[in-house]
Amino acid sequence: MSVETNASATEAQTEAPAHGVVLTDVASAKVKSLLEQEGRDDLRLRVGVQPGGCSGLIYQLYFDERTLDGDLVRAFDGVEVVVDRMSAPYLEGATIDFADTIEKQGFTIDNPNAGSSCACGDSFS
């Protein structure tokens, strides 16, 4: 009986906790397409925030092959999205989408935690 309890505890520790960031189907398809172009299946989409920009915090969005201690991971249709533990509260409930219009092409982040943002949309507070 104690062996089963220890095994369950070990499984819970090795499974990375999830975060509250959502990747839309369109964004997931774009990420898959970019990874296929690169010929890589070992990369994850890392999302984070760091100090900077005209509003105080800027978004980071890039491919990463590493998983760091404390990372929060969530999969969307085969695409792993990784958020570091420090960025998670700032990104809770945020939605990442991909726009492909005449006016704009690229990933967008709709973040309910952003009290204000700058005109360029790259930073928030």
Backbone torsions as a table, in degrees:
resi	resn	phi	psi	omega
1	MET	NA	-42.7	180.0
2	SER	-68.3	-27.1	177.6
3	VAL	-65.1	-43.0	178.7
4	GLU	-63.3	-42.1	179.6
5	THR	-62.2	-44.0	179.3
6	ASN	-65.6	-38.9	179.2
7	ALA	-63.8	-41.6	179.2
8	SER	-65.4	-39.6	179.2
9	ALA	-65.2	-39.7	179.3
10	THR	-65.9	-42.8	178.9
11	GLU	-60.7	-42.0	-179.1
12	ALA	-64.4	-34.7	-178.6
13	GLN	-74.8	-33.9	-176.1
14	THR	-81.9	-23.3	178.5
15	GLU	-80.7	121.8	-177.4
16	ALA	-68.3	136.6	177.2
17	PRO	-67.4	154.1	-177.5
18	ALA	-88.2	164.7	176.8
19	HIS	-117.1	176.7	-176.7
20	GLY	-99.4	14.2	177.9
21	VAL	-81.0	139.5	179.4
22	VAL	-115.0	135.0	175.9
23	LEU	-109.2	120.8	-179.1
24	THR	-69.0	165.0	178.1
25	ASP	-61.3	-39.0	-179.8
26	VAL	-64.9	-44.7	179.4
27	ALA	-66.2	-39.9	178.1
28	SER	-61.2	-43.4	178.9
29	ALA	-63.6	-38.4	179.5
30	LYS	-67.2	-41.9	177.9
31	VAL	-60.8	-45.9	178.4
32	LYS	-58.4	-43.6	-179.8
33	SER	-62.0	-44.4	179.2
34	LEU	-63.8	-40.5	179.2
35	LEU	-66.7	-38.5	177.3
36	GLU	-63.9	-40.8	178.2
37	GLN	-60.9	-36.4	179.7
38	GLU	-80.3	-14.7	-177.5
39	GLY	70.2	30.8	-177.2
40	ARG	-120.8	134.3	173.6
41	ASP	-121.3	9.5	-178.1
42	ASP	-104.8	7.8	-176.7
43	LEU	-102.0	150.1	176.0
44	ARG	-119.5	157.1	174.6
45	LEU	-87.6	115.7	179.2
46	ARG	-99.3	130.1	179.0
47	VAL	-122.2	133.9	179.1
48	GLY	-158.0	178.0	173.8
49	VAL	-128.8	152.9	175.4
50	GLN	-146.4	157.1	178.4
51	PRO	-61.4	141.1	177.1
52	GLY	145.6	-176.3	-179.3
53	GLY	75.2	172.6	-176.7
54	CYS	-78.2	-13.7	179.5
55	SER	-106.8	-2.4	174.9
56	GLY	118.5	-39.4	180.0
57	LEU	-133.0	142.7	175.5
58	ILE	-121.7	150.8	178.3
59	TYR	-80.8	147.5	170.3
60	GLN	-118.9	133.1	179.9
61	LEU	-145.6	109.9	-177.3
62	TYR	-158.0	165.5	177.1
63	PHE	-85.6	141.0	-177.5
64	ASP	-142.2	137.2	177.5
65	GLU	-92.1	-11.2	-176.8
66	ARG	-91.5	153.6	165.9
67	THR	-122.9	119.8	-175.0
68	LEU	-97.5	158.7	178.1
69	ASP	-58.4	128.3	179.4
70	GLY	91.5	-2.1	178.2
71	ASP	-65.3	146.1	174.7
72	LEU	-108.7	131.7	-172.3
73	VAL	-125.5	140.1	175.4
74	ARG	-145.5	136.3	-178.1
75	ALA	-101.5	141.5	176.9
76	PHE	-130.4	104.2	177.5
77	ASP	49.8	46.6	177.0
78	GLY	89.2	-5.2	178.3
79	VAL	-103.3	122.2	177.1
80	GLU	-88.0	128.2	175.7
81	VAL	-109.2	124.9	-176.0
82	VAL	-113.6	133.9	176.4
83	VAL	-128.9	131.2	177.1
84	ASP	-73.4	155.3	-173.7
85	ARG	-59.8	-33.7	-178.9
86	MET	-72.0	-32.8	-178.9
87	SER	-81.7	-23.7	-172.7
88	ALA	-52.7	-45.5	-179.8
89	PRO	-62.7	-33.4	179.6
90	TYR	-73.4	-21.6	-174.7
91	LEU	-109.1	0.7	-178.0
92	GLU	-57.4	122.4	179.1
93	GLY	85.0	1.3	-179.9
94	ALA	-73.6	146.8	178.6
95	THR	-118.1	127.5	176.9
96	ILE	-101.4	126.4	-179.5
97	ASP	-128.9	173.4	175.9
98	PHE	-127.2	125.6	179.1
99	ALA	-104.2	138.8	176.9
100	ASP	-140.7	77.4	-178.9
101	THR	-125.1	177.7	177.1
102	ILE	-62.9	-38.9	-177.3
103	GLU	-77.1	-32.2	-171.8
104	LYS	-152.1	139.2	171.9
105	GLN	-135.5	127.9	177.2
106	GLY	146.3	178.0	179.0
107	PHE	-76.5	141.0	176.7
108	THR	-122.3	151.0	178.1
109	ILE	-125.1	117.6	175.1
110	ASP	-99.5	107.7	-172.4
111	ASN	-116.5	111.3	179.8
112	PRO	-67.7	-14.2	-179.8
113	ASN	-85.0	-10.4	-178.1
114	ALA	-77.8	111.9	178.2
115	GLY	-72.2	-36.5	177.2
116	SER	-151.7	160.5	177.1
117	SER	-140.9	164.8	179.9
118	CYS	-84.4	171.7	-177.9
119	ALA	-62.2	-33.9	-178.3
120	CYS	-77.1	-17.2	178.8
121	GLY	79.5	6.3	-178.4
122	ASP	-91.3	-13.0	179.1
123	SER	-134.7	162.3	-177.1
124	PHE	-152.5	169.6	174.0
125	SER	-136.4	NA	NA
